[in-house]
């Protein structure tokens, strides 16, 4: 089977701070996503956009969104912009860009896709998701386009995500245990935290953190809400 992931551009043509990550996608092992499972034939295609920008005051950052509360399996969670593929989409890159525009209002002309990560399955929602890495060449205004779908969007500095003080493990009532990031008013866990953990490691940004610090999910939610 042909490998469906890797760089979309010459790594030498991306900023130095992003180059290590793009180069790492050449030999990326899907197994490093740990508890995330491999795709199945029954799942529906989807894609997410992992959009990296840079600002003078804090260096590289990544665009995240807080999904609105509702009945969806991922309601109220922090996520990358993204969603289900549509028939007119020309592959996962097109899906990721379209969804990012619809959810955050980002100007796609300033976004340069640079690599595709291995496709992964999310059992709780029945999707197999392809993460698409992109460089925000010309940053534009972003906002919660549809409040019924997105509560907020934010550019989160990579340095903040990599800070050991903001990292721990969470335990879901189902028994699932995985990495998490605790930020003011924002708890990142599940699929998004798993992918961010991989990205930090592959990009050379990860710092040693306490993987033995395991917190109940509800406890972690309360702590981040209280830190606003």
C-alpha positions in Angstrom: 0.0 0.0 0.0 1.3 3.5 -0.9 2.3 5.6 2.0 -0.3 8.4 2.4 1.7 10.8 4.5 4.8 12.9 4.5 6.0 16.3 3.3 4.1 18.2 0.6 7.0 20.7 0.1 10.7 20.7 0.3 11.5 21.0 4.0 14.3 23.3 3.2 11.7 25.8 2.0 9.9 26.2 5.3 11.0 28.3 8.3 13.8 26.8 10.4 11.6 26.4 13.4 9.1 24.2 11.4 11.7 22.3 9.4 12.4 19.5 11.9 8.7 18.7 12.1 8.2 18.6 8.4 11.3 16.4 7.9 10.1 14.0 10.6 6.9 13.2 8.7 9.0 11.3 6.1 9.4 8.3 8.5 6.7 9.0 11.0 5.4 5.8 12.6 1.6 5.8 13.2 2.2 3.8 16.3 3.5 6.9 18.1 0.0 8.1 18.4 -0.4 5.5 21.2 -4.0 4.9 22.1 -5.4 6.3 18.9 -6.4 3.4 16.6 -5.8 2.7 13.0 -8.5 3.4 10.4 -11.3 0.9 9.6 -13.2 0.4 6.4 -16.5 1.5 8.1 -15.3 4.9 9.2 -16.0 8.2 7.4 -13.1 10.4 6.2 -12.3 13.6 7.9 -9.3 16.0 8.2 -8.0 18.6 10.6 -5.7 21.5 10.0 -2.7 21.9 12.3 -1.9 25.5 11.5 1.5 26.9 12.7 2.2 30.6 12.7 4.7 32.8 14.4 4.5 36.0 16.4 7.4 38.1 17.6 6.2 38.2 21.2 6.0 34.4 21.7 7.5 32.6 18.7 5.7 29.7 17.0 2.1 29.0 17.8 -0.7 26.7 16.7 -4.4 27.6 16.0 -6.9 25.8 18.3 -10.6 26.1 18.7 -13.1 25.5 21.5 -16.1 23.6 20.2 -19.5 24.9 21.4 -21.5 22.9 23.9 -24.0 20.5 22.4 -24.9 16.9 21.8 -21.9 16.1 19.6 -19.3 13.6 20.9 -16.7 16.3 20.9 -18.8 19.2 22.2 -17.1 21.6 24.6 -13.6 20.2 23.7 -10.5 22.0 22.4 -9.8 20.8 18.9 -8.0 21.6 15.6 -10.2 23.2 13.0 -11.5 20.4 10.8 -14.4 18.0 10.1 -15.9 15.5 7.7 -14.9 15.2 4.1 -17.5 16.3 1.4 -17.9 14.7 -2.0 -16.4 17.8 -3.8 -13.2 17.8 -1.6 -10.1 16.9 -3.5 -8.5 14.9 -0.7 -7.7 15.7 3.0 -5.8 18.9 2.4 -8.9 20.4 0.7 -11.1 19.1 3.5 -8.9 20.6 6.2 -8.7 24.0 4.5 -12.4 24.2 3.8 -13.3 23.3 7.4 -10.8 25.8 8.8 -12.3 28.6 6.7 -15.9 27.6 7.7 -15.0 27.4 11.4 -12.4 30.1 12.0 -12.6 32.5 9.0 -8.9 32.1 8.2 -7.9 33.4 4.8 -6.8 30.3 2.9 -4.6 32.3 0.5 -2.2 32.8 3.5 -2.1 29.2 4.4 0.6 26.8 2.9 0.0 23.1 3.5 3.5 21.5 4.2 2.9 17.9 5.3 0.3 15.2 5.9 0.3 13.0 9.0 -0.9 9.3 9.1 -4.6 8.8 9.0 -6.0 7.8 12.4 -9.3 6.5 13.7 -11.4 8.1 16.4 -13.7 5.3 17.7 -16.0 7.6 19.7 -17.1 9.5 16.6 -16.6 6.9 13.9 -14.2 9.0 11.8 -10.8 8.3 10.4 -9.0 11.6 10.5 -6.0 12.9 8.5 -4.1 15.7 10.2 -2.7 18.3 7.8 0.3 20.4 8.8 0.3 24.0 7.4 2.4 27.1 7.7 0.5 30.3 8.3 2.6 32.4 5.8 0.3 35.4 6.0 -1.7 35.4 9.2 -5.3 36.7 9.0 -8.0 37.5 11.4 -9.7 34.4 12.9 -12.9 34.2 14.9 -15.7 31.8 15.9 -17.6 32.0 12.6 -20.6 30.0 13.8 -21.2 30.3 17.6 -23.4 27.2 17.4 -20.4 25.2 16.3 -17.4 27.1 17.7 -17.2 28.9 21.0 -13.8 30.5 20.6 -10.5 30.3 18.6 -7.0 31.0 19.9 -3.4 31.0 18.8 -1.6 29.0 21.5 2.2 29.4 21.7 4.2 26.2 21.3 6.3 27.2 24.3 3.2 27.3 26.5 2.2 23.8 25.3 5.7 22.5 25.9 6.0 23.9 29.4 6.1 21.0 31.8 4.0 23.0 34.3 1.1 22.7 31.8 1.3 19.0 31.1 -0.1 16.0 32.9 -2.2 12.8 32.1 -5.9 12.6 32.5 -8.1 9.5 33.2 -11.5 9.3 31.6 -14.3 7.5 33.5 -14.2 4.9 30.8 -10.7 4.0 31.9 -8.9 5.7 29.0 -5.7 7.5 30.1 -3.9 10.0 27.9 -1.8 13.2 27.8 -3.4 16.6 28.5 -2.5 20.2 28.5 -3.9 22.5 31.2 -4.1 26.2 30.2 -6.1 29.1 31.6 -9.8 28.3 30.7 -8.7 25.5 28.3 -8.2 21.8 28.9 -6.7 20.0 25.9 -7.1 16.2 26.0 -8.1 13.2 23.8 -7.3 13.1 20.1 -6.0 16.7 20.0 -3.7 16.3 23.0 -2.4 13.0 21.5 -1.6 14.6 18.2 0.0 17.7 19.9 2.2 15.4 22.0 3.4 13.7 18.8 4.0 17.1 17.1 5.9 18.5 20.0 8.2 15.4 20.1 8.7 15.2 16.3 9.3 19.0 16.1 12.0 19.0 18.7 10.0 21.1 21.1 9.1 18.7 23.8 10.6 19.1 27.3 10.7 16.5 30.1 7.4 16.4 32.0 5.8 14.3 34.7 3.9 11.5 32.9 3.2 10.0 36.4 0.9 12.9 37.2 -2.5 11.4 36.4 -5.6 13.4 37.2 -9.3 12.5 36.8 -10.9 14.3 33.8 -13.5 16.1 35.9 -10.8 17.3 38.3 -8.8 18.6 35.4 -11.8 20.4 33.9 -12.5 22.2 37.2 -8.9 23.3 37.6 -8.7 24.9 34.1 -12.1 26.6 34.6 -10.9 28.0 37.9 -7.7 29.3 36.3 -9.5 31.7 33.9 
